[in-house]
């Protein structure tokens, strides 16, 4: 008579069978080590592909390539970030952080409705800016930051498509439309041009005295 042990293998009831149990355990540990090794190799490959990629790569694309779920890839990216890999998430997928050498970095404070998000983002990129992130100041959690890395109209389209018809909310909806954007551009003059355009559209925030 046999029963199933912790490792999923049969072992005799009433003692004995030590050799069979040892073999079962070795097989189980061997399978576990292969899984860990496969995960490490997959993450190494993901890192290499992101370094070579000229455009963002989606989690879905990685999942299909490696035959795993999208959630597994999300976990892989989190582990790579924890190891120090400079990986950012964009509306179109993951990419490595490119150095912003020679770029001007500024912050704009905006206020508008969710429906005006596309127009705001398009105005910034049309004026030569890249929207690096959005930041809101939450009552309980402090500053909440969302990585955007929107540098083109195509990036705007991808972001809007991800948000339209979804059950989630934009960060600006948590703060009555008030939010900050970190923006990179060619220089101070370009940044001031972005501010002027946002002011013309009525999106630049002005506090009420």
C-alpha positions in Angstrom: 0.0 0.0 0.0 1.3 3.5 -0.9 0.4 7.1 -0.1 1.4 10.3 -1.7 4.1 12.2 0.2 4.8 16.0 0.4 6.8 15.9 -2.9 4.0 14.4 -4.9 5.5 10.9 -5.2 4.3 7.6 -3.8 5.9 6.1 -0.7 5.1 2.9 1.2 2.9 3.0 4.3 4.4 1.5 7.4 8.0 2.4 7.0 10.7 1.4 4.5 11.1 2.8 1.0 13.8 5.3 2.2 15.7 4.9 -1.2 12.5 5.7 -3.1 11.8 8.8 -1.0 15.4 10.1 -1.5 15.0 9.7 -5.3 11.7 11.5 -5.2 13.2 14.4 -3.2 16.1 14.6 -5.6 13.7 14.8 -8.6 11.7 17.4 -6.9 14.7 19.6 -6.0 16.1 19.1 -9.5 12.8 20.3 -11.0 12.8 23.3 -8.7 16.4 24.3 -9.6 15.5 24.1 -13.3 12.5 26.5 -12.7 14.7 29.0 -10.9 17.4 28.7 -13.5 14.8 29.3 -16.3 13.5 32.4 -14.5 17.0 33.8 -14.2 17.8 33.1 -17.8 14.5 34.7 -18.9 15.2 37.9 -16.9 18.7 38.1 -18.3 17.2 37.8 -21.8 14.6 40.4 -21.0 17.3 42.8 -19.8 19.4 42.2 -23.0 16.5 42.8 -25.3 15.4 46.0 -23.6 19.0 47.3 -23.9 18.9 46.6 -27.6 15.4 47.7 -28.3 14.8 50.9 -30.1 11.2 51.1 -29.0 9.2 50.1 -25.9 8.5 46.3 -25.5 5.2 45.3 -24.0 4.7 42.7 -21.2 2.4 40.9 -23.5 5.1 40.6 -26.2 7.6 39.2 -23.7 4.9 36.8 -22.3 4.3 35.4 -25.8 8.0 35.1 -26.5 8.8 33.2 -23.3 5.5 31.2 -23.0 4.6 32.6 -19.6 1.8 34.9 -18.4 1.9 38.6 -18.5 1.9 38.7 -14.7 5.1 36.6 -14.6 6.8 39.2 -16.9 5.6 42.1 -14.6 7.2 40.2 -11.7 10.4 39.7 -13.7 10.6 43.5 -14.4 10.1 44.2 -10.7 12.9 41.9 -9.8 15.2 43.4 -12.5 14.4 46.9 -11.1 15.2 45.7 -7.6 18.6 44.5 -8.9 19.3 48.0 -10.1 18.4 47.8 -13.8 17.1 51.2 -14.9 13.9 50.1 -16.6 10.9 52.4 -17.0 7.3 51.7 -18.0 5.7 53.7 -20.8 2.3 53.7 -22.4 3.6 51.3 -25.0 5.7 49.0 -22.9 9.0 48.8 -21.1 12.3 50.4 -22.0 15.6 51.2 -20.5 16.1 54.7 -19.2 18.0 56.8 -21.7 20.3 59.4 -20.2 19.0 63.0 -20.4 22.3 64.6 -21.1 22.0 68.1 -22.4 18.2 68.2 -21.7 16.4 70.8 -19.7 14.2 69.4 -16.9 11.3 71.5 -15.7 8.0 71.0 -13.8 4.6 72.4 -14.9 1.5 72.6 -12.7 -1.7 71.9 -14.6 -5.4 71.7 -13.9 -8.0 70.3 -16.3 -10.6 67.7 -16.7 -9.9 64.0 -17.6 -11.4 64.7 -21.1 -8.8 67.3 -21.8 -5.8 65.0 -21.0 -5.1 64.3 -24.7 -5.1 67.9 -25.7 -2.7 68.7 -22.8 -0.2 66.0 -23.7 -0.4 66.7 -27.4 0.4 70.4 -26.7 3.5 69.5 -24.7 4.9 67.1 -27.2 4.1 69.4 -30.1 6.1 72.1 -28.4 9.1 69.8 -28.2 8.7 68.4 -24.7 8.7 64.9 -23.3 6.3 64.2 -20.4 8.4 62.1 -18.1 5.9 61.6 -15.3 2.7 62.9 -13.6 2.6 63.7 -9.9 -0.3 64.4 -7.6 -0.3 65.2 -3.9 -2.7 62.8 -2.1 -4.3 63.6 1.2 -3.3 60.4 2.8 -0.4 59.0 0.8 1.6 62.1 0.0 3.0 62.4 -3.5 1.9 59.8 -6.0 3.9 59.5 -9.2 3.1 57.8 -12.4 5.7 57.2 -15.1 4.6 58.3 -18.5 7.6 59.0 -20.8 5.4 60.4 -23.6 7.5 62.0 -26.3 5.3 61.8 -29.4 1.7 61.8 -30.7 2.0 58.1 -31.1 2.8 57.8 -27.4 -0.2 60.0 -26.5 -2.5 57.8 -28.6 -1.2 54.7 -26.9 -1.7 56.2 -23.4 -5.3 57.4 -24.2 -6.2 54.0 -25.7 -5.1 52.4 -22.5 -7.3 54.6 -20.4 -10.4 55.0 -22.4 -13.3 52.7 -21.4 -11.4 51.3 -18.5 -12.7 51.1 -14.9 -9.6 52.9 -13.4 -9.0 56.6 -12.9 -6.4 59.1 -13.9 -4.3 60.4 -11.0 -5.6 63.9 -11.6 -9.1 62.7 -10.7 -7.8 62.3 -7.1 -7.0 66.0 -6.8 -9.8 67.8 -8.6 -7.7 68.0 -11.8 -4.5 69.5 -10.2 -1.3 67.7 -11.1 2.3 68.2 -11.9 4.3 67.0 -15.0 8.0 66.6 -15.1 9.0 67.7 -18.6 12.3 67.4 -20.5 13.1 69.6 -23.5 15.9 71.2 -25.5 16.4 74.2 -23.2 14.9 76.9 -21.0 13.4 78.7 -24.0 11.7 75.6 -25.1 10.3 75.0 -21.6 8.9 78.5 -21.5 7.3 77.9 -24.9 5.5 74.8 -23.4 4.3 76.9 -20.4 3.0 79.6 -22.8 1.1 77.0 -24.8 -0.5 75.4 -21.8 -1.5 78.8 -20.5 -3.1 79.7 -23.8 -5.2 76.5 -23.6 -6.1 77.2 -20.0 -4.4 74.2 -18.6 -1.6 75.9 -16.6 -2.7 76.1 -12.9 -3.2 79.4 -11.3 -4.1 79.3 -7.5 -7.1 81.4 -6.4 -6.1 84.1 -4.0 
